[in-house]
């Protein structure tokens, strides 16, 4: 999708008129001929591609009327408006798909980011709400803390920022402040934002070296940018993900040596594989919540499709309404509760989770309408990043030789940099 390949919508319509006149053909035939000149079998195949291309350009696209031409059919203004609205709806769906694909691509790269949507009012007043996801992102990256910022223009913070397109890096300034009005609701603005976005676009913020970089994910195709050597977007993302992998390579080489042949289990039970691996890797056994191998967490299992526990974290009881064992049951000599809780549906105890964006809390509710327990979002994110900033997920095959369990290492998945703000 390079600028040189596809015509603008205005130019396309000019080409259609020229073909109709010179070849004496119908409008739909002209569209088909143009589509074939770009390697597509028909206009129906080419149309969604070029409409997506138009949408990814900075100027606001006009809505294509497809084959409709006043020389071919006579439609009322109302009918034309209906068709325009239908075409706009199709275009909006294409843009939504592009945004989701870009988010998936950023997640695959392990890039921490947040997204905001500028409004017409925002552009007119040069002001944007710093939403909870943006504020959380800023805090995770230690970039800015609105909660400790004073109100008023004298407390405004201005930092360098950069707006990225396929071809250019535009120098900008990020203004971060809390006004004296409206309880000091967090605000932000990025100078020259209108050069890369219009109202309604989705713009991603990536913090790198304590500076924000903005990418319009409604108009850029990140997977394609990664293939363009001189793309500023590619340069940023490559620099972001190019981290030192010395320790990971060291650990992988040790595991490869252990995978040459089976080894005996050094204890029995569920923890046998983990304990045995830690021993062979010279890791001291301990109950610490910190990662196992020089900052890398090891999660080893005997294979299969069982779920893995990411981390354990009790509720923050000092802010949780429930102070008694109201929802447990008698087990042995104690009153306990062992159950799975989901956001999707209530369990057999009538408990379910809700995430409250406004307070950034994971909340456990009972079907009777009672709030039971609370986990603040920052605690869960901190635990995830503490435990799984980098993880080796190791799968081993288990079998017995003369009554003794042995393990054969089969595979390892290496993950790092969880996108905690998401």
N, C-alpha and C positions, 0 to 999 in steps of 0.2 A: 504494500500500500504506500508507495512513494508518491510525492506531490507530482512528479513528472509523468506518472502513468495515467492517472484518472482525471477527467475534466471536471470543472466545477459544475454545479447544477445549471447555472445560467448558460455555460458553454455547451453543455449536453443538449439543452433545448435548441440552441442555435444549430448544432450539428444535425439534429432531427429535422428541423425545418429545411436545411440545405439539402439533405438526402431526399426528402419528400418532393422537393422542387426539381432536383436534377434527375432523379430516378423514377419520378412519378409513381410513388408507392404510398401505402397507408402509414399512419403514425406508428402502429405496432410493428410494422415491417422494418421501419427505420430504426426503432429501438433494438430489434433483434440483430440487425446488421452491425450496429455499433457494439453491441454486446459481444458478437462473434469476433470483432476486431481486437477485443481485449482477451480473447481466449475462452469465452463462455459460450455455451450452446444456445442460449436464448436470453431475452431480457428478464424473464422470470428468475433465471439463475443469477444474473449479474446484479439485479436490482438491490437485494439485501446487502450485497458487498459494497456497492458504491454509496448506498445510503449510510452505511456505517462509516465509510470513509468521510463523507460530508460531515457527519456528526462529530468526527474526531478533529475536524478543523476548528480554528478559533471562532470564526464568524458563525452566527446563528444560522442554521440551515433553513431553507425554504422547504415546504412540503411538496413532494412530487405528486403530480396528478396522474402518474402512470400513463395509460394510453389515451387519456381523455384530451380532446382537442375540439375547440369550438367549430372547426371545419368538418369534423366527423359526426359529432352529436350535439344536440341542443339541450343543455341541462340548465335547470334553475339554479339561482344562487344558493338556495337551501340544499339542493342535491350536491352541489360542488363543495359546500361547507361540510356536509356529511362525509364526503370522500376524503377531504383534507384531514378531518378528524380521525378517520380510520387509518390513513397513512401515518399520521402523527403517533397514533397508538402503537402501530407496528414499529416505528422508529424508536419510541421510548422503550419498548421491550428489548430491542437490539442493544440499546445503550445499557440497560440493566444487566443484560447478559455479559456485556463487555466489562462492566464494573465488577461483577462477581468473578469473572475470569482473572481480572487483575488482582483482586484480593487473594485468590487462590495462589497466584504466582508469587505474590509477596510472602505468603505463608510458607510456600515451598522453599523460598530462599532464607527463611528464618528472619525476616526483616520486621522489626518492631515498628508499628505505624498507628496513626489514628486518622480519622476521616471527618471532614466537615463539609457542609453544603452552604455556599454563600447565597444570600437572597438579594432581591432587587433593593430592598431597604438597606441592606448591609453595604451594597455598593454605593448607594447614594450618600450614606452617612459615614462611610469608611469605618464600619464597626461590625464585629462578629461576636456571637456568643461563644465563649470557651466552654464547650459542653463537658459533661462528666468524662466521657471517653478521652477527650483531648487533655483534660486536666490530669487524669490518671496517667496517660502517656507521658506528659511532661514530668510528672513526679517520678515515674519509673526510670526515666532517662536522666533524672537529677538536673533537668533543664530549667524548670521554673516551678515555684510553689505559690499558688494563688492564696492558699489558706493563711500564709504568713505575710502576705503583701498588704500594705496599708492602702486606704482609699484615697482618691483624689489624684489630680495630674502631677503633683509633686512626687508621687510614688510610682509613677509610670516607669516601666522597664523597657528599654529599646535594645534589640540585638540584631546582628546581621542575619539575613535570611537569603535564600536563593530559590528562584522559580525556574523549573526545568521544563524544556520542550525537547522535541526530537533533535533540534539543531542548536538551541541556544541555552545558555545559563544566564538568567536575568538577575542582577544584583537587586536585593530588596532589603527592607527593614521590617522586623517584627515588633509591633507595639503591644505590650502586655500590661493590662491595668485593671483597676477596679474603680468605677465611678463613685462619686459621692451619693448619687441617686440609686434607687432600686436595691437597697441593701448591699450595694457594692458587688452586684453579680459580676463574675469574671468576664472580661472582654479581651478581644485581640483584634489585630488588623495586620495585613501584610501589604506593604506598599507595592504598587504596580500589579496587584492581583488580577485586574481586568485584562492584562496582556496574555494571561493563560487560561482564563475561565470566564464563564457567564453565569448568571443566576440559575440555580438548579443543578449545576455540575457537582460531581463528587471529587473532592480534592484530598489527596493523602499527604500527611506530614510525616517525614522521616527525619529523625534527629541524628546527625553524624558530627562527631567532634564538637559537640555542644552548639551546633547550629542547625536550624530547621531548613529542610529542603522540601519544596512542594511539587507534587506531580498530579496533574489532572488525570484521574483514572477513568473519567468519562470520555476522554478524547485521545488517549494514548494507549497503544497495545503493548504492554510491558514485555510479553514474550517475544515480540518482534524487535523491540528496542534492544533486547539482550543480544541480538544477532548483528547489530549495527556498531561497528568499531568506534565511530566518532560520536555516538549518541551520549549526551550528558547524563541521560537517565541510566544508561548502561554503566557509565563510569562511576556514578554514585553507588549503585547497587553492588557492583563488583568490589569497590573499596569497602563497603559495609560488610560483605560476607567473607572477605579474604582475611580471616583471623589465623593466628598461629596454631597449627595443628600438631605440634611436636609431641605433646603428651598423648594425644589420641593415637598417633602413629606408633608411639612406644608401646601403649597398651595393646593395640591391635597385633603388633609383632609378637608380643608375649602370648596372646591367645592363639595365634597361628601355630606357635610351637607346641602349645598344649593340645591342639587339635590334631596333631600328627597321629596320635594313638589314644585309645581309651585310658582313663585313669580311675583309680578306686575312689569310692566315696569315703570320706573321713568321719562321717557320722550318719545316722539314719534319720528318717523323717522328712518333713517338708523343707527344712532349712539345709538339707544335706548338700545340695548343689551349690548354694550360695556360700556356705561355710567352706566347702572344699576348694572352690575357686579362690576365695579370699586367702586361704592358707597357701595355695600354690603360687599366688601372686605376691606373697609376703605382705599381706594387708592384715594388720592387727584387728582381731575381732573386738567390736565395741558396740554400744547401744546409741552412739551419737546419731543425731539427725543429719549430720554433715555428709557430703558425698564420700564415696569409698576410696577411689584411686586418684590422688593428686587433683581433686576437684571434679572427677568424673564419677558419677553414680553407676553402680553395677546392678542390673536387674536380671537375674538368671532364673530360668525355668526349665522344666522337663519337656517342653514342647506342648503341642496341643493348642486349643483355642481359648484357654482360660484367660480371664482378664487379669491385668497386673495392677496392684495398688500403687498409685502415684505417691501419696503421702498420707499421714494421719494428722488430723487436727480437730481438737475438741472445740465446741462452741465457746464464745466469749460470754461466760456465765454472768459477769457483773452487769451486762446490759441486756441479758436474756430474761424475759418475763417469767418463765417457768423455773421455779426453785425447788420443786419436789418431784418425786418419781411418779408423776401422774399417769404416764403412758406405758410403763413397763409391765412385767409379769413376773410371777414367782419362778425362780430357777435355782434349784438346790436350796441353800440356806439364805439366799439373798434375793433382792428385787432388782431385775436387770431388764435391759432392752437390747436385743440384737436384731436388726432389721435393715433392709435396703430402702432408701428414700429417694424419690425421683421427682423431677419437675413435671413429668408427663401425666402422672395419675397418683391417687392416694394409695398407700399400701394397706395391709390388713389391719394395721393399728390406726388407720385414718390419718396418717401423716404424709405430708408432701412438701416439696421445696418451692419457693418463689424467689426470683432475683428482683430486688427493688433497685432500679437504676438511679432514682433520685437520691437514695441514701447510700448507694453502693454497698448493699448488704445481701448476703444469701440468707434467706429466712425460712425457718421450718414452721409450718402451720398445721393445725389440726382441723379436721372437717367441721368441728363445732365452732369454728371461727376464731379460735384462740391462737395467738402467736406463741410459739413454744421456745425456739432458740434462734440465736443470731450469730452469723459468722461475717464480720466485716470483710469487704472485698480485699483490702490491703493485706490482711493476714493470710488469706488464701493465695494471693499472688506472691507474697514474700516466701511462703512455704514452697510453692511450686518452683520458683527461681532458685531457692536455696537448695532444694533437693534435686532438681532436674535442669540446672543450667546446661549440663551436658551429661548424657546418659548412654551407656552401652546396654542394649537389650539382647541378652545372650540366650540362645536356645540350645539345649543339649538333649541327646537321646539317652534314655536310661535303660539299662539291661543288667541282668545278673550273671556273674561267672562264679560257679561253685558257691552259690548262696550269698555272694557279696555284690552289692550294687556297684556298677561302673557307669561312667558318663563318657559320651563322645560328643564333643562340641560340633554343632552343625552350622550355625549361622549367628551373625551379630548385626543388629541395626544400630546405627550411631545417630543420635538426635542431639540438637543443641539449640540454645536461644529460644525457649518458648515465647510466643507472642502474648505476653501477660496482659497487655492492654486490650486484647481482643477477647 
